[in-house]
């Protein structure tokens, strides 16, 4: 049982590192928003809106 818990904890730590790296990358990009290209200025809000719509649709599907 301890091996399963240890493996699960390791996987959670790996996922946590990847999520932190992703948000660190996005945070750095958003700090430099005025210097981004026009494509990036359009793409980041579109991706964010996409995530919001996916989460909303999942909530509405469950309810």
N, CA and C atoms as a LAMMPS dump frame, in Angstrom:
ITEM: TIMESTEP
0
ITEM: NUMBER OF ATOMS
189
ITEM: BOX BOUNDS ff ff ff
-5.0000000000000000e+02 5.0000000000000000e+02
-5.0000000000000000e+02 5.0000000000000000e+02
-5.0000000000000000e+02 5.0000000000000000e+02
ITEM: ATOMS id mol type element x y z
1 1 1 N 0.823 -1.194 0
2 1 2 C 0 0 0
3 1 3 C 0.866 1.255 0
4 2 1 N 1.99 1.191 0.708
5 2 2 C 2.881 2.349 0.779
6 2 3 C 3.479 2.662 -0.59
7 3 1 N 3.726 1.602 -1.397
8 3 2 C 4.278 1.816 -2.736
9 3 3 C 3.282 2.543 -3.625
10 4 1 N 2.011 2.189 -3.504
11 4 2 C 0.97 2.838 -4.301
12 4 3 C 0.857 4.303 -3.906
13 5 1 N 0.865 4.564 -2.607
14 5 2 C 0.775 5.938 -2.118
15 5 3 C 1.989 6.745 -2.565
16 6 1 N 3.172 6.126 -2.508
17 6 2 C 4.397 6.809 -2.918
18 6 3 C 4.357 7.138 -4.41
19 7 1 N 3.916 6.181 -5.225
20 7 2 C 3.811 6.411 -6.665
21 7 3 C 2.807 7.496 -6.993
22 8 1 N 1.679 7.476 -6.282
23 8 2 C 0.646 8.489 -6.492
24 8 3 C 1.164 9.865 -6.104
25 9 1 N 1.887 9.933 -4.992
26 9 2 C 2.457 11.203 -4.539
27 9 3 C 3.473 11.729 -5.548
28 10 1 N 4.282 10.846 -6.107
29 10 2 C 5.261 11.262 -7.108
30 10 3 C 4.568 11.813 -8.352
31 11 1 N 3.497 11.151 -8.787
32 11 2 C 2.761 11.628 -9.961
33 11 3 C 2.13 12.99 -9.69
34 12 1 N 1.593 13.174 -8.483
35 12 2 C 1.022 14.474 -8.135
36 12 3 C 2.091 15.56 -8.118
37 13 1 N 3.273 15.231 -7.621
38 13 2 C 4.369 16.205 -7.604
39 13 3 C 4.791 16.59 -9.022
40 14 1 N 4.829 15.618 -9.925
41 14 2 C 5.189 15.901 -11.317
42 14 3 C 4.141 16.793 -11.963
43 15 1 N 2.868 16.473 -11.741
44 15 2 C 1.787 17.294 -12.294
45 15 3 C 1.856 18.702 -11.719
46 16 1 N 2.118 18.805 -10.418
47 16 2 C 2.224 20.114 -9.77
48 16 3 C 3.342 20.947 -10.394
49 17 1 N 4.49 20.334 -10.669
50 17 2 C 5.607 21.051 -11.286
51 17 3 C 5.244 21.538 -12.684
52 18 1 N 4.551 20.69 -13.451
53 18 2 C 4.169 21.078 -14.808
54 18 3 C 3.165 22.222 -14.792
55 19 1 N 2.215 22.167 -13.873
56 19 2 C 1.215 23.233 -13.777
57 19 3 C 1.878 24.542 -13.357
58 20 1 N 2.791 24.47 -12.399
59 20 2 C 3.503 25.681 -11.961
60 20 3 C 4.336 26.271 -13.094
61 21 1 N 5.001 25.417 -13.858
62 21 2 C 5.808 25.905 -14.98
63 21 3 C 4.92 26.571 -16.025
64 22 1 N 3.746 25.991 -16.287
65 22 2 C 2.815 26.568 -17.258
66 22 3 C 2.36 27.947 -16.812
67 23 1 N 1.917 28.066 -15.565
68 23 2 C 1.424 29.354 -15.084
69 23 3 C 2.552 30.377 -14.948
70 24 1 N 3.755 29.92 -14.656
71 24 2 C 4.901 30.825 -14.621
72 24 3 C 5.171 31.38 -16.017
73 25 1 N 5.105 30.52 -17.034
74 25 2 C 5.304 30.948 -18.418
75 25 3 C 4.24 31.954 -18.837
76 26 1 N 2.98 31.634 -18.553
77 26 2 C 1.885 32.533 -18.929
78 26 3 C 1.991 33.847 -18.159
79 27 1 N 2.315 33.775 -16.879
80 27 2 C 2.459 34.989 -16.08
81 27 3 C 3.552 35.898 -16.61
82 28 1 N 4.664 35.307 -17.028
83 28 2 C 5.753 36.094 -17.6
84 28 3 C 5.312 36.759 -18.898
85 29 1 N 4.583 36.009 -19.73
86 29 2 C 4.09 36.58 -20.991
87 29 3 C 3.124 37.723 -20.728
88 30 1 N 2.233 37.556 -19.765
89 30 2 C 1.233 38.584 -19.509
90 30 3 C 1.846 39.832 -18.873
91 31 1 N 2.952 39.684 -18.162
92 31 2 C 3.636 40.86 -17.62
93 31 3 C 4.195 41.721 -18.749
94 32 1 N 4.559 41.08 -19.842
95 32 2 C 5.114 41.789 -20.999
96 32 3 C 4.068 41.957 -22.096
97 33 1 N 2.806 42.081 -21.728
98 33 2 C 1.714 42.12 -22.699
99 33 3 C 1.876 43.224 -23.74
100 34 1 N 2.279 44.447 -23.374
101 34 2 C 2.413 45.487 -24.408
102 34 3 C 3.461 45.158 -25.472
103 35 1 N 4.433 44.325 -25.128
104 35 2 C 5.499 43.993 -26.082
105 35 3 C 5.207 42.738 -26.896
106 36 1 N 4.06 42.091 -26.681
107 36 2 C 3.722 40.892 -27.439
108 36 3 C 3.327 41.259 -28.86
109 37 1 N 3.424 40.277 -29.754
110 37 2 C 2.967 40.506 -31.124
111 37 3 C 1.443 40.556 -31.134
112 38 1 N 0.875 41.068 -32.213
113 38 2 C -0.58 41.19 -32.303
114 38 3 C -1.239 39.807 -32.27
115 39 1 N -0.575 38.809 -32.849
116 39 2 C -1.112 37.447 -32.819
117 39 3 C -1.208 36.898 -31.408
118 40 1 N -0.173 37.152 -30.613
119 40 2 C -0.189 36.695 -29.224
120 40 3 C -1.216 37.463 -28.407
121 41 1 N -1.376 38.747 -28.7
122 41 2 C -2.378 39.543 -27.981
123 41 3 C -3.786 39.046 -28.26
124 42 1 N -4.002 38.464 -29.421
125 42 2 C -5.313 37.91 -29.755
126 42 3 C -5.442 36.483 -29.223
127 43 1 N -4.363 35.704 -29.319
128 43 2 C -4.426 34.284 -28.984
129 43 3 C -4.634 34.019 -27.496
130 44 1 N -3.93 34.735 -26.627
131 44 2 C -4.045 34.454 -25.195
132 44 3 C -5.463 34.657 -24.661
133 45 1 N -6.133 35.761 -24.98
134 45 2 C -7.526 35.89 -24.512
135 45 3 C -8.456 34.84 -25.121
136 46 1 N -8.201 34.441 -26.37
137 46 2 C -9.04 33.42 -27.004
138 46 3 C -8.892 32.07 -26.302
139 47 1 N -7.673 31.721 -25.956
140 47 2 C -7.444 30.462 -25.24
141 47 3 C -8.097 30.518 -23.866
142 48 1 N -7.956 31.642 -23.175
143 48 2 C -8.602 31.801 -21.865
144 48 3 C -10.106 31.685 -21.964
145 49 1 N -10.685 32.33 -22.972
146 49 2 C -12.13 32.235 -23.177
147 49 3 C -12.537 30.801 -23.483
148 50 1 N -11.721 30.095 -24.242
149 50 2 C -12.005 28.693 -24.542
150 50 3 C -12.056 27.844 -23.284
151 51 1 N -11.093 28.042 -22.378
152 51 2 C -11.103 27.303 -21.115
153 51 3 C -12.348 27.627 -20.3
154 52 1 N -12.712 28.893 -20.253
155 52 2 C -13.913 29.289 -19.505
156 52 3 C -15.153 28.632 -20.099
157 53 1 N -15.257 28.606 -21.43
158 53 2 C -16.419 27.996 -22.075
159 53 3 C -16.464 26.483 -21.86
160 54 1 N -15.314 25.835 -21.875
161 54 2 C -15.273 24.388 -21.624
162 54 3 C -15.721 24.086 -20.204
163 55 1 N -15.216 24.828 -19.232
164 55 2 C -15.61 24.608 -17.837
165 55 3 C -17.094 24.874 -17.656
166 56 1 N -17.595 25.958 -18.268
167 56 2 C -19.019 26.278 -18.169
168 56 3 C -19.87 25.177 -18.784
169 57 1 N -19.47 24.675 -19.936
170 57 2 C -20.255 23.621 -20.581
171 57 3 C -20.244 22.335 -19.763
172 58 1 N -19.12 22.024 -19.116
173 58 2 C -19.071 20.826 -18.276
174 58 3 C -19.993 20.983 -17.077
175 59 1 N -20.008 22.165 -16.469
176 59 2 C -20.89 22.407 -15.324
177 59 3 C -22.344 22.307 -15.757
178 60 1 N -22.686 22.917 -16.882
179 60 2 C -24.07 22.867 -17.359
180 60 3 C -24.477 21.454 -17.76
181 61 1 N -23.549 20.665 -18.286
182 61 2 C -23.851 19.285 -18.648
183 61 3 C -24.166 18.457 -17.408
184 62 1 N -23.423 18.673 -16.332
185 62 2 C -23.637 17.916 -15.095
186 62 3 C -24.938 18.337 -14.428
187 63 1 N -25.223 19.629 -14.43
188 63 2 C -26.432 20.133 -13.783
189 63 3 C -27.589 19.8 -14.665
